Amino acid sequence: MSVDTKCFVITDDWKKACQTAEKALSAYVRGEIDKEADKVGANRLEYLLVFEGDKFTNGCRVFCNNSFDTFYINFKVYTENRSVFVFVEESSHNLKDYTDKPVVRFSVGKWGGSDKIMKVLTEALKDLGDVWYIEDDSVSDEYVEV
């Protein structure tokens, strides 16, 4: 069993939630690249090509299955290869204490920058609906509203 940092947003618009998440994570990754590039006096492209481009991806890549109910948002930041699992649900027995409406769940392995990654997501998703967060699902299964 893996240990994860998770959140979910209550929304009918799963496409908007997934697009918002991808844009927010790409902006986060590119922002971190820019910080590193500034340290050596380079722009982002020069940094990726000449200096330490193996530490980052230039934004995110999204992979989905044929039914479009699960996605992976993949990226690399500070040598961490990260994969955020996205799951779209019309209703969830596991979340019945929180809502009976459609949700989009996000999950990332609890290590490295997982808390920062999830905070980027929760901040971006707040405009779409109520957002709930759990930092470490091995310690508690209780979500906290953001």
C-alpha positions in Angstrom: 0.0 0.0 0.0 1.3 3.4 -0.9 1.3 6.5 1.2 -0.2 9.5 -0.6 -1.0 13.1 -0.3 -4.5 13.7 -1.7 -7.1 16.2 -2.5 -10.5 16.3 -4.3 -12.6 19.0 -5.7 -16.4 18.9 -5.9 -17.3 19.8 -9.4 -19.5 18.8 -12.4 -16.8 20.1 -14.8 -14.1 17.4 -14.7 -12.5 18.7 -17.9 -12.0 22.2 -16.4 -10.6 20.6 -13.2 -8.1 18.6 -15.2 -7.1 21.5 -17.4 -6.7 23.7 -14.3 -4.5 21.2 -12.6 -2.3 20.7 -15.6 -1.9 24.5 -16.1 -1.1 25.0 -12.4 1.5 22.2 -12.2 3.1 23.4 -15.5 3.4 26.9 -14.1 4.8 25.5 -10.9 7.5 23.4 -12.7 8.4 26.3 -15.0 8.6 28.7 -12.1 11.1 26.4 -10.3 13.2 26.1 -13.5 13.2 29.9 -13.8 14.5 30.2 -10.2 17.4 27.8 -11.0 18.1 29.4 -14.3 18.3 32.8 -12.7 21.1 31.5 -10.4 23.4 30.8 -13.3 22.2 33.8 -15.4 20.4 31.8 -18.1 16.9 31.8 -19.5 14.8 28.7 -19.2 15.6 27.1 -22.6 19.3 27.7 -22.2 19.2 26.2 -18.7 17.4 23.1 -19.9 19.7 22.6 -22.9 23.1 23.7 -21.5 23.1 23.4 -17.7 21.0 20.9 -15.7 18.0 20.1 -17.9 17.9 16.6 -16.6 16.5 17.9 -13.3 13.3 19.2 -14.8 10.7 18.8 -17.6 9.5 22.0 -19.3 5.9 21.7 -17.9 3.8 18.6 -17.6 2.6 15.8 -19.8 -0.9 14.3 -19.4 -1.7 10.6 -20.1 -5.2 9.2 -19.9 -6.9 5.9 -20.5 -9.5 5.3 -23.2 -12.5 6.1 -21.0 -11.1 9.4 -19.8 -11.9 8.7 -16.1 -8.3 8.4 -15.0 -5.3 10.5 -15.9 -1.7 10.9 -15.0 0.0 14.3 -15.0 3.7 13.6 -15.2 6.6 16.0 -14.7 10.1 16.3 -13.2 11.1 18.9 -10.7 14.5 18.9 -8.9 15.2 15.4 -10.1 11.9 14.1 -8.7 10.0 12.2 -11.4 6.4 12.9 -10.2 3.1 11.5 -11.3 -0.1 12.9 -10.1 -3.0 10.4 -10.4 -6.3 12.0 -11.4 -9.6 10.1 -11.0 -13.0 11.4 -12.1 -16.0 10.0 -10.2 -19.7 10.7 -10.7 -20.3 9.6 -7.1 -18.1 8.0 -4.5 -19.0 5.6 -1.7 -15.6 6.5 0.0 -16.4 10.2 0.1 -20.1 9.9 1.2 -19.3 11.8 4.4 -18.2 14.8 2.3 -20.5 14.9 -0.7 -22.8 13.0 -3.0 -21.9 15.2 -6.0 -19.3 14.4 -8.7 -15.7 14.8 -7.7 -12.2 14.9 -9.2 -9.6 13.3 -7.0 -5.8 14.0 -7.2 -3.2 11.8 -5.5 0.6 12.0 -5.4 3.1 9.8 -3.5 4.0 11.2 0.0 7.6 12.0 -0.4 9.8 14.9 -1.6 7.8 17.9 -2.6 4.3 16.2 -2.4 2.9 18.7 0.0 4.0 21.7 -2.2 2.6 20.0 -5.3 -0.7 19.4 -3.6 -0.9 23.0 -2.3 -0.3 24.2 -5.8 -3.3 22.1 -6.9 -5.6 23.0 -4.0 -5.0 26.7 -4.6 -5.7 26.4 -8.3 -8.9 24.3 -7.9 -10.6 26.4 -5.2 -12.4 28.5 -7.9 -14.1 25.3 -9.3 -15.7 24.1 -6.1 -15.1 23.0 -2.5 -11.6 21.4 -2.2 -10.7 18.9 0.5 -7.1 17.8 1.4 -5.3 15.1 3.3 -1.5 15.4 3.7 -0.7 11.8 4.6 -3.3 9.1 4.1 -1.4 6.6 6.3 -1.9 8.8 9.4 -5.5 9.7 8.8 -8.3 9.2 6.4 -10.0 12.5 7.3 -9.9 15.2 4.7 -9.8 18.9 5.7 -11.6 21.5 3.7 -9.2 24.1 2.1 
